[in-house]
C-alpha cells in the first residue's frame, strides 16, 4: 500500500507518499519520534528513540503487532501514524486504533495528518477491520478540526491510564476504591 497525495497549503505545494515503515526507515523515524517526545514535554535519549523506531520498523512475528505508516516528502519522513489492533466489545470484530499520529513541526497544516488518516483508513479497508478509532487531547484544536472535518464522530468515553507507581499500589492492595465506589458496592 502506497498512497500518493498532492496538497497545496500556504502557497506551498507538496506531494506526499504514505506507506508502511520498513527497516531502512529506522534512523528517520527515530528522529521524528524524538521530536514527538520533545513536543509532548517528555524528551528521550537518542538511543531510546532508535530502539522504538527499530521495533516499529521491524516487527516481531507474534505478540506486539502495530502497523506503522510514514508520510514522506522528497524522501524525508515528516509524519508517522502508529496503529494497534483492537477487539472492541461493541462489534466483536477487530478494529485499528491510532495510538500516535505525529507530524513534524515543519510540515504541519499542509495535509500530512489528513494523508496519514487516509492511509490508516486504507489499512482498515484492506485488512478487513471494522473501524478506525483514536483519541486526541481535548485541547489540541488543530487536530480536532482535522478529525471533525473528515466525517468522524466524537464517542462519549473517558480514557484511563495507570502508570508504574499507581500500578504498584494497585497490585500491592494499597489502592482502595474511591469512597463513592465503596458506597455503591455496599449498596448504599
C-alpha positions in Angstrom: 0.0 0.0 0.0 1.5 3.3 -1.1 -0.7 6.4 -1.3 0.5 9.4 -3.3 -1.3 12.6 -2.4 -0.8 16.1 -3.6 -1.6 19.0 -1.3 -1.3 22.7 -1.5 -1.4 24.9 1.6 0.0 28.3 2.4 1.2 28.6 -1.2 3.3 25.5 -0.8 2.6 22.5 -3.0 3.8 19.2 -1.9 3.5 15.6 -2.9 3.2 13.1 0.0 3.8 9.4 -0.1 2.2 7.4 2.7 3.5 3.8 3.1 4.2 1.2 5.8 7.5 1.6 7.6 10.5 -0.5 6.6 13.8 -1.3 8.2 15.5 1.3 6.1 13.4 4.0 7.9 14.8 3.4 11.4 17.0 6.5 11.6 14.5 8.9 10.1 11.7 7.5 12.2 13.9 7.8 15.3 14.4 11.5 14.6 10.7 12.0 14.3 9.9 10.1 17.5 12.5 12.2 19.4 10.8 15.3 18.0 7.4 14.0 19.1 8.6 13.2 22.6 10.1 16.7 22.9 6.9 18.2 21.7 4.9 16.4 24.4 7.5 17.5 27.0 8.8 14.0 27.5 12.2 14.1 25.8 14.0 10.8 25.4 17.7 9.9 24.7 18.5 9.3 21.1 19.2 5.6 21.8 15.7 5.2 23.2 14.1 6.8 20.1 16.2 4.5 17.9 15.1 1.4 19.9 11.5 2.3 19.5 12.0 3.0 15.8 13.6 -0.4 15.3 10.7 -2.1 17.0 8.2 -0.2 14.8 10.1 -0.8 11.6 11.0 -4.5 12.2 8.1 -6.1 14.0 8.4 -9.4 15.7 6.3 -12.2 14.2 4.0 -12.6 17.1 2.7 -10.6 20.0 3.2 -6.9 19.6 1.6 -6.1 16.3 1.2 -2.5 15.4 1.0 -1.0 11.9 3.3 2.0 11.3 2.7 4.4 8.4 5.1 7.1 7.4 4.5 10.3 5.4 7.4 11.2 3.3 8.1 14.3 1.3 11.1 14.2 -1.1 12.3 11.1 0.8 12.2 12.7 4.2 10.0 11.3 7.0 7.7 14.2 8.0 4.9 12.3 9.8 4.0 8.9 11.3 0.9 7.1 12.4 1.2 4.1 14.8 -1.9 1.9 14.9 -2.7 -1.0 17.2 -5.2 -3.9 16.5 -8.1 -4.0 19.0 -11.1 -6.1 19.5 -13.9 -3.7 20.7 -16.7 -5.3 22.6 -19.4 -3.4 20.7 -18.5 -5.2 17.4 -16.5 -8.3 18.4 -14.5 -7.7 15.3 -11.0 -6.3 15.0 -10.5 -2.6 14.5 -7.5 -0.4 14.2 -6.7 2.2 16.9 -4.5 5.2 16.1 -2.1 5.2 19.1 0.0 8.1 17.8 -0.2 10.4 14.9 2.5 13.0 14.7 3.6 15.5 12.1 7.0 17.3 12.2 6.7 21.0 13.0 8.0 22.0 9.6 5.2 20.1 7.8 2.1 21.0 9.9 -1.0 22.4 8.3 0.0 21.1 4.9 -2.3 18.0 4.7 0.2 15.5 6.2 -2.1 14.5 9.1 -5.0 14.1 6.7 -2.9 11.9 4.4 -1.9 9.7 7.3 -5.6 9.3 8.4 -6.5 8.4 4.8 -3.6 5.8 4.8 -5.0 4.4 8.1 -8.5 4.2 6.6 -7.0 2.3 3.6 -5.4 -0.2 6.1 -8.8 -0.7 7.7 -10.4 -1.5 4.4 -7.6 -3.7 3.1 -7.3 -5.6 6.3 -11.0 -6.3 6.8 -11.1 -4.3 10.1 -14.5 -2.9 11.2 -13.5 0.6 12.2 -10.8 3.1 13.0 -10.7 4.6 16.5 -8.4 7.2 18.2 -8.2 9.8 20.9 -6.7 13.3 20.9 -6.0 15.8 23.6 -9.2 17.8 24.1 -7.0 21.0 23.9 -5.5 20.0 20.5 -7.8 22.2 18.4 -5.9 21.8 15.1 -6.2 18.0 15.4 -9.8 18.2 16.4 -10.6 20.4 13.4 -9.0 17.8 11.1 -10.9 14.9 12.7 -14.2 16.8 12.8 -13.8 17.6 9.1 -13.3 14.1 7.9 -16.6 12.6 9.0 -15.5 11.0 12.3 -17.7 11.4 15.3 -16.8 12.0 19.0 -17.5 9.0 21.1 -18.5 9.8 24.7 -15.9 7.9 26.7 -13.4 8.5 29.4 -9.9 7.5 28.8 -8.0 6.0 31.7 -4.3 5.1 32.2 -2.5 3.6 35.1 1.3 4.1 35.4 4.0 2.4 37.4 3.6 3.9 40.8 -0.2 3.6 40.8 0.1 0.1 39.4 2.4 -0.9 42.2 -0.1 0.4 44.7 -2.9 -1.5 43.0 -1.0 -4.8 42.8 0.1 -4.5 46.4 -3.5 -3.9 47.6 -2.7 -0.4 48.8 -5.0 1.2 46.2 -8.5 1.2 47.5 -11.7 2.2 45.6 -12.9 5.8 46.0 -15.5 6.5 48.7 -18.2 6.9 46.1 -17.4 3.4 44.6 -17.3 1.8 48.1 -20.8 3.1 48.9 -22.1 1.8 45.5 -20.5 -1.6 46.1 -22.0 -1.7 49.6 -25.5 -0.9 48.2 -25.8 2.5 49.9 
